[in-house]
């Protein structure tokens, strides 16, 4: 309707998606398998980036948008960002 404010429900969000190559998921899966202790896995972001570079041959920041596919696969994924004086950001994976 023209001439009246719209509500947030009237707006269709754009399809947001980042293509993550299968070999990036393979690298994440390999590291996740190595770090999994039976109830959780803690993976430091800098370790993950280095591992992806090693396995894939390059790295793109957009590939760190992997959390939702893992949530859909049955994981609870929590990202702990680094603080201004700490550069040790990490992910925790737990079974849902």
HELIX and SHEET records of a PDB file:
HELIX    1   1 UNK A    8  UNK A   10  5                                   3    
HELIX    2   2 UNK A   22  UNK A   35  1                                  14    
HELIX    3   3 UNK A   45  UNK A   56  1                                  12    
HELIX    4   4 UNK A   61  UNK A   64  5                                   4    
HELIX    5   5 UNK A   67  UNK A   72  1                                   6    
SHEET    1   A 3 UNK A  40  UNK A  44  0                                        
SHEET    2   A 3 UNK A  90  UNK A  95 -1                                        
SHEET    3   A 3 UNK A  75  UNK A  80 -1                                        
END                                                                             
